[in-house]
Amino acid sequence: MASPAKYVMVKEQIREWIRSGKVKPGQKIYSENELIKMFRV
């Protein structure tokens, strides 16, 4: 079975940050460049 597309993995991680409270309402998340480095995409 193929692994999920990278954009799906990034999306799911951001959702998890929101669910867990790591990212609060109105708070900015990482920049596109930071996400690229974090996820190697």
N, C-alpha and C positions, 0 to 999 in steps of 0.2 A: 504494500500500500504506500502511495506517495505521501510525503510530508506536506502539511498545509503550505499554501503560498506565504511568502514572507510578509506581505501586507496584512494577511489574516493574523499572523503571530503578533505583529506590532499592535494591531487593533485590539486583540484580546488582552495583551499586556496592559494597554492604556485603560481598558475597561476594568481590569483587576485593580489597578491603582485607584480608580474611582471607588469601586466597591469596598476596598479595604480602608479607605480614608486617607491614603497617601496623598491623593490630590483632592483638595477641598473645592466646593462650588466657587466658581469665579477665579480660582487660582490657575495660573498659566502652567502648562506642562513644558517639557523639554522642547527645544527648537528642532527643526527638521535636521539640521546638521548634527545635533547631539543624538537624536534618534538613530541616524545613519551609523554613527560610531558605536552606539550601544548594541544595535542589532546586526551590525555588519551587512547592511543592505545598500 
